[in-house]
Amino acid sequence: MDTPQKNPESEAYQSVPEPEKPQQVRGSVWYAIGAIMIGVGAGLLYLFFSSEQTGTITQTAQTEPIVFAGISPLTGDAASFGQPIRQAALLAQREINAAGGIGGRPIEMQWHDGKCEGEDAEAAARTILADERVQVAVAGVCSNEFLASAPLFQERAVISISPSATSPLISDLGPYVIRTAPSDALAGRVAAQYARERMEASTAAVITEDTLYTEGLRDVFIPEFEALGGTIVVNESYETGTIDFSSFVASVVATEPDVIYILPQSPTPGVLITQALKEAGVTARLLTAEVMLIRDAIVEQAAILEGVTGIEVLFDEENPHAQEMLARYEAEFGLEAIYPSFMASMYDLMYLLKEAFENTDGSPNAIDAYLKSVTEWPGASGVITFDENGDPLPIYSVRTISDGEAPIVELFEISR
């Protein structure tokens, strides 16, 4: 009977043949010698293939995996970006392992469905922490997920990373927290400045899904827009899963704002809101955040989203690192990168972690300090520099959807 061996990349198993038993030898002396040899052999095999409770085989110390875990929305509307981000991590994992791993050790990575909800992410974190080998966790792709799970990982000194959680609250979580997505405190300011100064909007309506990510953007946009001399005439929110936006549309029709800031957690409600506004004859400029710039949504809903302006962290597709990553992703999965900015951020995080482990003793404090000291690191997502909170200093691109595409119309850079 073969004994299964765990593949660090997945839950797939491959078989390792058991050693053949030696022939029996007649005579008590030879029998004793044979027994000793069997015992020695068994001991050596135990050192190399010590079995876990699951029946899988633990690798030797030299090749014992470095264990990562991930929490991401793998089902529901938010899976439209959660799944591509997971695949970007898988791409980097496969590349790193194929090139010899991290200091000769492969990455093993587990993924759990956080559903873009704090409750589910917390439950996933507790499951992950049951495996004491885990050293790094994608503590959430959504802000709800990250804020619920990261404190649990911090208690155990597990490095918490995210390519896309943007809540300003994350900046204050403390040690062992790194993200390549900037705080909404910056993105909200960019949106307000663009609406007031470039769109020349004096009045604005805001509609926000009830999530930490979207509320973080709203809570920065509104005071910034007002500080610049603008007036908020409508400020409404809706629960996840809402499909009827007639109340908001009626408020917009009654107040006639110059710009409408649409903040969904995923593309689906954003498309429904945009469609309802256009069907009601609303002609105000429409402004949104990165989730409505997902490339397949733009293609599929080109007519509805025509003219919508979105703001996202700059992703330069002419960057050689980006081109290489996108080509490898398409070759590996046979898919186009539909959310390239955050996918590239996840890909970069994997390589930053590889570098950190290989240049430190691998302890949580050393990894945390190393990552927060990174400046001008050339990645697929762009040149990365972290501040003392583990937040990146980004450049933003403003894109206006036209004919199923989203060309850049302007760049914004904010320094702290």
FIKOL-699510 format. One record per residue (C-alpha): residue in one letter; x, y, z. Coordinates in steps of 0.2 Angstrom, whole numbers, plus 5000, padded with zeros to 4 digits. Layout:
BEGIN
  residu     u     v     w
       A     X     Y     Z
...
end
This chain:
BEGIN
  residu     u     v     w
       M  5000  5000  5000
       D  5007  5017  4995
       T  5008  5031  5008
       P  5001  5048  5002
       Q  5012  5064  5001
       K  5005  5081  5002
       N  5008  5093  4988
       P  5013  5110  4995
       E  5003  5118  4981
       S  4986  5110  4983
       E  4976  5097  4992
       A  4982  5084  4979
       Y  4992  5070  4984
       Q  5006  5059  4976
       S  5011  5042  4982
       V  5028  5037  4989
       P  5031  5018  4988
       E  5035  5010  5004
       P  5052  5001  5005
       E  5052  4983  5000
       K  5053  4970  5015
       P  5070  4960  5016
       Q  5069  4942  5013
       Q  5067  4931  5028
       V  5084  4922  5033
       R  5085  4905  5041
       G  5094  4904  5058
       S  5093  4913  5074
       V  5109  4924  5071
       W  5104  4929  5054
       Y  5086  4932  5060
       A  5093  4943  5073
       I  5104  4953  5061
       G  5090  4955  5049
       A  5079  4961  5063
       I  5092  4974  5068
       M  5094  4980  5050
       I  5075  4982  5048
       G  5075  4992  5064
       V  5089  5003  5059
       G  5080  5005  5042
       A  5064  5009  5050
       G  5072  5022  5061
       L  5080  5031  5046
       L  5063  5031  5037
       Y  5055  5038  5052
       L  5068  5053  5052
       F  5064  5056  5033
       F  5045  5052  5033
       S  5037  5056  5050
       S  5019  5054  5048
       E  5006  5067  5054
       Q  4989  5063  5061
       T  4981  5066  5044
       G  4992  5052  5037
       T  5001  5064  5026
       I  5020  5064  5026
       T  5030  5078  5033
       Q  5045  5083  5023
       T  5063  5084  5030
       A  5069  5099  5039
       Q  5078  5105  5023
       T  5062  5105  5013
       E  5049  5107  5026
       P  5036  5120  5018
       I  5034  5138  5023
       V  5015  5138  5026
       F  5004  5153  5020
       A  4986  5154  5021
       G  4973  5165  5013
       I  4956  5172  5016
       S  4946  5179  5001
       P  4929  5179  4994
       L  4928  5164  4984
       T  4909  5163  4982
       G  4896  5177  4979
       D  4897  5193  4970
       A  4914  5198  4977
       A  4922  5182  4970
       S  4923  5192  4954
       F  4939  5199  4961
       G  4942  5187  4975
       Q  4946  5172  4964
       P  4957  5182  4952
       I  4967  5188  4967
       R  4969  5170  4973
       Q  4975  5164  4956
       A  4988  5178  4956
       A  4995  5171  4972
       L  4994  5154  4965
       L  5004  5160  4950
       A  5018  5167  4961
       Q  5018  5152  4972
       R  5020  5140  4957
       E  5034  5151  4950
       I  5043  5152  4967
       N  5042  5133  4970
       A  5047  5129  4953
       A  5063  5140  4955
       G  5068  5131  4972
       G  5056  5139  4984
       I  5061  5151  4998
       G  5079  5146  5003
       G  5075  5128  4996
       R  5058  5127  5005
       P  5042  5126  4995
       I  5027  5137  4999
       E  5012  5128  5005
       M  4996  5139  5004
       Q  4979  5136  5010
       W  4963  5146  5005
       H  4947  5149  5014
       D  4931  5158  5009
       G  4929  5174  5019
       K  4914  5179  5008
       C  4919  5198  5010
       E  4911  5196  5027
       G  4919  5199  5044
       E  4910  5184  5053
       D  4916  5172  5039
       A  4934  5179  5039
       E  4935  5177  5058
       A  4929  5159  5057
       A  4942  5156  5043
       A  4956  5164  5054
       R  4952  5152  5068
       T  4953  5137  5057
       I  4969  5143  5050
       L  4977  5146  5067
       A  4973  5128  5072
       D  4988  5124  5060
       E  5003  5131  5070
       R  5014  5130  5055
       V  5006  5145  5047
       Q  5018  5160  5046
       V  5009  5172  5034
       A  4991  5175  5031
       V  4982  5185  5017
       A  4970  5191  5031
       G  4957  5197  5019
       V  4954  5203  5002
       C  4940  5214  5008
       S  4942  5227  5022
       N  4928  5218  5032
       E  4938  5202  5031
       F  4955  5210  5036
       L  4949  5220  5051
       A  4940  5204  5058
       S  4954  5192  5056
       A  4970  5202  5057
       P  4969  5205  5076
       L  4968  5186  5078
       F  4983  5183  5068
       Q  4993  5197  5077
       E  4990  5188  5094
       R  5000  5174  5087
       A  5013  5185  5078
       V  5007  5179  5060
       I  5011  5191  5047
       S  4995  5198  5040
       I  4995  5204  5022
       S  4982  5211  5009
       P  4983  5216  4991
       S  4967  5225  4991
       A  4960  5229  5009
       T  4959  5248  5009
       S  4950  5254  5025
       P  4959  5268  5034
       L  4957  5258  5051
       I  4970  5245  5045
       S  4984  5259  5046
       D  4981  5259  5065
       L  4981  5240  5068
       G  5000  5239  5073
       P  5013  5226  5070
       Y  5014  5212  5057
       V  5002  5221  5045
       I  5007  5224  5027
       R  4996  5229  5012
       T  5000  5234  4995
       A  4983  5243  4993
       P  4983  5261  4999
       S  4972  5268  5012
       D  4955  5274  5007
       A  4960  5290  5016
       L  4970  5294  5000
       A  4958  5287  4987
       G  4943  5297  4995
       R  4953  5313  4994
       V  4958  5310  4976
       A  4940  5307  4972
       A  4934  5323  4980
       Q  4948  5333  4973
       Y  4944  5326  4955
       A  4925  5329  4957
       R  4927  5347  4964
       E  4942  5353  4953
       R  4941  5343  4937
       M  4923  5339  4935
       E  4919  5357  4942
       A  4905  5349  4953
       S  4897  5361  4966
       T  4885  5347  4972
       A  4887  5329  4975
       A  4876  5314  4979
       V  4884  5298  4987
       I  4877  5281  4988
       T  4886  5268  4998
       E  4885  5249  5001
       D  4885  5245  5020
       T  4903  5238  5020
       L  4919  5245  5029
       Y  4928  5247  5012
       T  4914  5258  5004
       E  4911  5267  5020
       G  4929  5271  5022
       L  4929  5280  5005
       R  4913  5289  5009
       D  4919  5295  5026
       V  4934  5303  5018
       F  4926  5309  5002
       I  4912  5319  5010
       P  4922  5330  5022
       E  4935  5333  5008
       F  4922  5338  4995
       E  4915  5350  5008
       A  4932  5357  5013
       L  4934  5361  4995
       G  4918  5371  4994
       G  4906  5358  4988
       T  4889  5353  4995
       I  4883  5335  4998
       V  4864  5335  4993
       V  4861  5316  4995
       N  4870  5303  5006
       E  4861  5286  5006
       S  4867  5269  5010
       Y  4860  5251  5006
       E  4862  5234  5012
       T  4872  5221  5002
       G  4860  5211  4991
       T  4849  5226  4987
       I  4843  5227  4969
       D  4830  5241  4971
       F  4838  5258  4970
       S  4822  5268  4966
       S  4823  5278  4982
       F  4840  5284  4979
       V  4836  5288  4961
       A  4821  5299  4966
       S  4832  5309  4978
       V  4844  5312  4964
       V  4831  5318  4952
       A  4824  5329  4965
       T  4841  5337  4970
       E  4850  5337  4953
       P  4868  5335  4959
       D  4882  5339  4948
       V  4891  5322  4952
       I  4886  5306  4959
       Y  4899  5295  4969
       I  4894  5277  4968
       L  4902  5265  4980
       P  4897  5247  4978
       Q  4907  5232  4986
       S  4906  5223  4969
       P  4902  5227  4951
       T  4884  5220  4951
       P  4875  5233  4962
       G  4886  5247  4954
       V  4879  5242  4937
       L  4861  5241  4943
       I  4863  5259  4951
       T  4870  5266  4935
       Q  4857  5258  4924
       A  4843  5265  4936
       L  4850  5282  4935
       K  4852  5282  4916
       E  4834  5275  4914
       A  4828  5289  4924
       G  4836  5302  4913
       V  4849  5308  4925
       T  4863  5317  4916
       A  4875  5320  4931
       R  4893  5314  4930
       L  4895  5297  4938
       L  4911  5294  4948
       T  4916  5278  4957
       A  4930  5267  4964
       E  4941  5253  4958
       V  4928  5239  4959
       M  4918  5245  4945
       L  4934  5245  4934
       I  4935  5227  4933
       R  4939  5224  4915
       D  4927  5210  4911
       A  4912  5220  4919
       I  4917  5235  4908
       V  4916  5224  4892
       E  4900  5215  4897
       Q  4891  5230  4903
       A  4899  5243  4891
       A  4883  5252  4886
       I  4877  5254  4904
       L  4894  5260  4910
       E  4898  5271  4896
       G  4905  5288  4903
       V  4907  5282  4921
       T  4924  5288  4928
       G  4933  5277  4941
       I  4948  5280  4951
       E  4961  5266  4955
       V  4979  5264  4960
       L  4989  5266  4944
       F  4993  5250  4935
       D  5005  5253  4921
       E  5003  5239  4909
       E  5018  5245  4899
       N  5029  5241  4915
       P  5040  5226  4909
       H  5037  5217  4926
       A  5018  5219  4923
       Q  5019  5213  4905
       E  5028  5198  4911
       M  5016  5194  4925
       L  5001  5196  4914
       A  5008  5185  4900
       R  5013  5171  4913
       Y  4995  5173  4921
       E  4987  5170  4904
       A  4998  5156  4899
       E  4995  5147  4916
       F  4977  5149  4917
       G  4971  5153  4900
       L  4962  5168  4906
       E  4964  5187  4905
       A  4969  5197  4920
       I  4952  5205  4923
       Y  4958  5215  4939
       P  4976  5218  4935
       S  4980  5231  4948
       F  4976  5221  4964
       M  4981  5205  4955
       A  4998  5212  4952
       S  4998  5218  4971
       M  4995  5200  4977
       Y  5009  5193  4965
       D  5021  5206  4972
       L  5017  5202  4990
       M  5022  5184  4987
       Y  5039  5189  4980
       L  5042  5202  4994
       L  5039  5189  5007
       K  5051  5177  4998
       E  5064  5191  4999
       A  5060  5195  5017
       F  5062  5177  5022
       E  5078  5175  5013
       N  5086  5190  5020
       T  5081  5188  5038
       D  5080  5175  5051
       G  5062  5172  5047
       S  5055  5178  5063
       P  5039  5188  5063
       N  5048  5204  5070
       A  5062  5202  5057
       I  5049  5200  5043
       D  5039  5214  5048
       A  5054  5226  5050
       Y  5061  5221  5033
       L  5045  5224  5024
       K  5041  5241  5031
       S  5059  5246  5026
       V  5056  5242  5008
       T  5058  5258  4997
       E  5057  5259  4978
       W  5055  5240  4975
       P  5051  5237  4957
       G  5036  5226  4955
       A  5022  5221  4943
       S  5010  5233  4952
       G  5023  5247  4951
       V  5037  5254  4962
       I  5033  5250  4980
       T  5038  5260  4995
       F  5030  5257  5012
       D  5027  5269  5027
       E  5029  5265  5045
       N  5011  5257  5046
       G  5015  5245  5031
       D  5004  5256  5019
       P  5011  5259  5002
       L  5013  5277  4994
       P  5003  5276  4978
       I  5000  5285  4962
       Y  4981  5285  4956
       S  4974  5284  4939
       V  4958  5292  4934
       R  4949  5281  4920
       T  4933  5285  4910
       I  4924  5270  4902
       S  4922  5272  4884
       D  4917  5259  4871
       G  4920  5244  4883
       E  4938  5251  4888
       A  4944  5262  4902
       P  4958  5273  4896
       I  4968  5284  4908
       V  4963  5302  4908
       E  4974  5309  4922
       L  4986  5304  4935
       F  4986  5309  4954
       E  5000  5307  4966
       I  4998  5311  4985
       S  5012  5311  4997
       R  5010  5311  5016
end
